[in-house]
């Protein structure tokens, strides 16, 4: 501890470093991750969580956080829940935390930035710690897409609709995917080939047990749709991977949004999914004091806006913006990339435009094969990405996702479990 404090003082006295050397330094005030776990991702409406409400999913995961981290719950000062579809998410965060074993002195809130909500929750907690508002906080991302989606129930006010881009915020996500495919000539074949690779990677990873150290088992109740009989089940594996999926089989699926185009299908778009993920954060000095394992350093995150009608290209703007803040090169400095596959159209676009080495991106498959529980994805990517960094003994993790209404977000992490 004394050595780290001395190094911190010396860093202030010497010229600041940039790039990899700067973000891989270890200082007492670094914001670090000491736990990153998630539930299995289950098929919406017909999977393991189809009869499980959001509050129970969050409650069960919070119990696992206490169990796995072995932290005194009283040390956790705030919990931020990223969620998109449930207007009662703030109630759920607070009640689930109390029931799971956190004291009434632990605060709770919810945050919603659509598909980046899980990462936004991490950023919110990290910023509070960095500013000295709290010392220990928990970021959670959770979604029951079985319970509801995020579509608008009525149009915006007529004055708002006079602005074309504001009006475009009402476009269904499938329409924005077809816009990306049509505007940038992302062919149906390229999308299906990309999706086939995602499924094959997920199958390979699941069979090899690569997901096992990030997933915690959740016991819940499931109801037989025919008999109505209820039974207890323990969920341990993601349900999205479809073994044996190929480009050829995907190419036979009919377009999902024929009113807008003919390229996006149920096979090359992200799956409707239920699930949750949690990330425990504190300063490095606090982690050492509490004898908590340091999994990774959270360097930072940023958001960028794009035209709402082509929201899928958001990562292509957010990623360069984030990396420029740290003077990093995407091709040479970043080891593992988790880019959310909302649709194959945007994934192919971002892969090509940014010049990403596909061997580094979504190594275990992405949302096309695993699913995309909207509020959970931003936190889920951290769990998966850090697990992959540990497996490969790699350091630099980049996560990113497009965001409905025309945004992109990206996060940067340094794996320390090498």
N, C-alpha and C positions, 0 to 999 in steps of 0.2 A: 504494500500500500504506500509506504514512504517513497519507494522507488518511483511508483507511478506519479505521485504528486510532484516529485523532483523533475521527472520528465515533462510533466505538464507545465511547470514553471519555465523550464528550459525552452519549451516550444514557443512560449510567449516572448522569450528574449531573442530567439533566432528567427531569421526570415521564414515566412510561412511556406510550407511545401504545397504542391498541387498534385493532382492526379492520384494514382494508386498509392504513392507513399504517404499522402495525407490521410486518405480514408482508412488505411490499414494501421495507422498509429493507434495505440491504446492509451486513453486518458481517463482519469477518474470520472469526468463529467459526460463521457459517452453515454448515449441512450442505448441500452442493450436489451436483447430478448432472452429471457431465461426459460421460456416454455412456449411451444407452438404446436398445438394439437387440433384435431378436427374430428367430426363425426364421419361415418361413411356417408357418401352422397347417394341418395335414394331416388328412384324414379317418382316423379310427381304423379299423383292420382292412383297409382297402382303399385308403388313400391313399399319399402319397409316403414316409411314415415307417413303413409297415406292417411292413417287414422290418428296421427300424433300431432297435436296442436303446437304452434310455434313456442308457446311458453314452456312446454315440457321439454322440447328440444334444447332450448337455452338453459333451462334448469339442470338438465342432465349433463350438459357440457360443463357448466359451472361447477358441478360436483366433481367432475373429473379433473378440473383445473386444481381444485384444492387437494385432491388425492394425489395427483401426479407431481405437483410442484412442492408439496409438503410445506408450503408457506403458511404462516399464521394468517388467516383471513383478515385479521384486524390490521395487518400491514397494508392491505390493498385499499387505497383511498378513493378510487373512482373506477367505474366500469362504464365503457362506452359501447353501445350496441349498434352496429351498422345493419340497417334493415330497410327494405324498399316498400313492401306491400302492406305492412300492417300499421295502421294509424295509431295503434295502442302500444307501439314498440317501447316507448319510455316507461309505461306502466309495467310491461313485461320484464324489462331489464331490472327494474327495482325489485319487483316481487320475486322473480326467479332467483335473484342474488340473495335475498333474505332467506328464502326457503332452502337454498343450496348450502347455507352455512356462513355467508358473509354477514357481519354485524350491521346494525342500523347506522353506524358511523361511516360505512362505505357508500359513497354516492353512486348514482347511476343516471345515464342519459341515453338518448338514441340519436343517430345521425343518418341522413339519407342523401347520398349523391349517386343514386341509381347503382349501376354495376360496380362502382368503385367504393361503395359504402364501407366495406370491410377494411380497405386500405385507409379510407378517411378516418375511421375509428382509431386505427393505429397512429395516424398522424396527430389526431386530436390528443390522445393520451401522451404521446411522445412530446408534443409541444408543451403540455401542462408540466411534465416532468422537467423539461429543459428550462422552463421559466421559473421553476421552484414552487409552483402552485401545489404540486403533490410530489411524493417520492416514489410511490409504486402505483401502477395502474394496469387495468386489464382491458384490452380491445377485443371485441367479439363481433363476428359477422354471422348473421343467421337469416334463413329464409325458408318459409313453407310456401312453395309455389302451388302446392295443392290447395292451400287456403285462399289464395288470390293472386292476381297479377297486378301490374302497375298501370293499366290503361286508364286514361281519363274518363270520368263518368259523364262529362259534358264539355262542350267546347269552351274556349277562353272567351272573355268579354269581347264584344264586337270591336272595341277600340284597339285591343291587342291584336286581333286578327287582321287589322289593316296593314300590319308589318309582315312581310312575306316570311322572314326567317322565324318570327314568333309563331306564325301559322304552321311552319314546317315542324315545330316541336311536337305537333300533334300526329305526325306521321307514325304509323305502326313500325316497329323495328324491322319487320320483314320487308317493308317498302324501302327503308333506308339501306338494307342489304342489297336489294336489287338495284338501287341507285348507284351504289359503289361498283357493283358488277358491270352495269351498263356504262357509267361515266368513264370508268378506267379499263374497260375491256378485260375484265376478269372472267374468263370463260367458264362455262359449266364444267368442262372437263378438268380444268385446273383446280376448281373447287372440290370436285369429287376425288381427285387424286390426293389433294391435301387431306381431306377428311378420312380417306382410306388409311393414310399414314398415321393419322391421329389415333384411329381405332387400333391399328396394329401395334403402335407403341404402348397404348394403354393395356392391351392384352399381354404384351411381353412383360411390362412392369408389374402387373397384377400377379401373373403366374410366378414371377421371380420373387415376389414378396417385398418389392421396393416400397410399397405404400404402408407397410405394417407399422413402422415406427412413427408415423404421423397420425394414424387413425386410432381412436379410442373406441372400445365397444360400447354400444348404447342399448340398454334393455328397455323395450317398450311393448305396447299391445297392438296387435293387428287383428282386424276383423275380416272374416271370410265373407266376400260379397254375396255369395249364394245362400249360405246357411245362417249368416249373422253371428256365427260362433267367434268368440274372442279368444286369443291365445297369446301368451307371453313369448316374445322372440328377442334374441340378442343379435343386433346387427353389427357386423364386423368388416364387411367389404363393400366397395363401391358397386353400384348396380348398373352403371351406364355402359361399361365395355361390352361390346357384342363380338364374341369370339368368331373369327373367320370372316369378318367384314373385309371386303375388297373394293377396289375401284369399280370393278365390273358389277358387283351387286349394288353399289351405291348409284351407279349410272342408270339403273332401272327405276329409281324412285321418281315419282312425278313431282313437278314443282309445287312448293307449298304456298306460294303467293302469286298465283297466275294473273291477278289483276295488275300486278306491278312488274312482272318479269318471269323468266323461265329458268333461272340459274340456281336459286336457293331452294333447298329441299329439307325435309325432315331428317335426311341423312347427312347433310353437310352444314347443318345449323346446330347451335348448342341445344342440349336437352333440357327439358323442364324438370327441375330437380329440387329436392328438399335436403337441407343440411346446414351445418354450422361449423365455425372454426374460432379458435381463441388464441391470443398472443399476449403474453405477460411481459410487461416492460418496466424498467427502472434504470437508474444510473449505474455505471460499472462499479462505482464505489459502494453503492447500496447492495448490489448483487454479491460483492465480496464480503461485505459485512454480514449479510444474511446467509452466506454459504450457498448461494443459488448458482447453478451451472450457467455459464454464459454461452448461449448457442450462437449468437450473432450480434453484430452492431447494426443499429438502424441509422443510416446516414441521412436520409431525408426523402421527401416526396414532393411532387409538384403536379399542378393541373394545367391544362391548356384547352382552349376552345377552338372549335371548328364549325363549319356550317352544319346546322341540325340535320339537313336532308342526307348528309354523308357522314353521320356521326361515327361510323365504323373506322374511319381513318384517324381517329383521335390519338392512338398511340404513336403514329408517325410524326406527330407534332410534340407530344408530351415527352417522349423518350429523348430526342435531341436536346430539348429544353432542360431536362433534368441532368443529363450527362454534361452539358456545357457548364452547369453550376459547379461541377466537381472536376472539370477539365479531364474528362475520361473519353476514351475512344471506344465506340460500340464494338468494333471488330476485334480490337486487340486487348482491351482491358476487362471486358465482361465475359464471365465464364458460363453462366447459366441464365437463361431468359424464360420467364413464365409470362406469356402473352395470351390474354383471354380470347378464346375462340368463340366469340359471340356468333359469328358466322364465318364460314370458310372464305367468303368474299373479302372480308376485312383482314383476315389472317394472311391470305395470299398477298393482298395489297401491301400490308406492312412489311412482310417478309421481303418482298421485292424492292420496295421503295427505300427501305432502310439498309438493304444489303446484308440482312442477317444470315449468318450461317445456320441453316436449319438443324444441323446436328446439335446446336446449343439451345434450341428453342423447343419448349414443351416436350422434353425428352421422354416423359411418361404419358404423353398424350395431353390433350387439353379439353376444353369444355364441350367440343363436339362429341368426344367419347366418354368423358367423365360427368358432364353436366355442369350447369351454371345456376346455382341458387343465388339469385341476384345480390342480396346483401352480404352473402358469405364469401363470394369469390375472391375479393381483395385480400381477405385474411387466409383463405384456403391456399392461394398461390404462394404465400409466404411459407406455410407448412410444407407444401410439396417442394418448393424450390430449395429451401434449406435442407430438407431431407436428401434431395438429389445432390446438393453441394457436398454433404457429408459422405454420401456414397462414392462420389468421384474424387473427394478430397480437393475440391475447388473452392475458391474464395468469394468471388464477386457475383452477387445475384441481383438481377433486374426484373421487376415485375411491372406489368402494364395492362391496361384495359381501355376499351372504348366505353363511352358513357352516353346513354340516351339523352336527347336534346342537343347533342353536338359538343362533346368534350372528350378529353383523354386524360388519364392520370398514370403516373409512373412512380415506382418506389425503388430505392437502392439500399442494399444490405451487404454486409461483410460476414461471411461464415467464419466462425472461430473454432469449430469442432473439426480440426484437421489432424 
